[in-house]
Amino acid sequence: MSNINRENRINLAINAIQTKPELSTRRAAKYYSLSESTISHRTNGQTAKVNTRNVNLNLTETEEEAIKHNSQPVRKR
């Protein structure tokens, strides 16, 4: 729940900076209780780590879903 609240604050801060050019990243970060670097990274297009997929995985999401869909459930003996 707090993660959703944080995402909302990040979006509000970015919108405030874009609509009010006189508002600095530092002031927006302080007002919305966020890290200055978080706002600048998001403004520059970097996505949240929560929303990214680990690059060290061997299968794509589509391949994982295909395996889940096609595999037989394990039966108890």
ABEGO torsion letter per residue (X at the ends): XAAAAAAAAAAAAAAAAAABAABBAAAAAAAAGBBAAAAAAAAAGBBBAAABBBAABABBAAAAAAAAAABBBBBBX
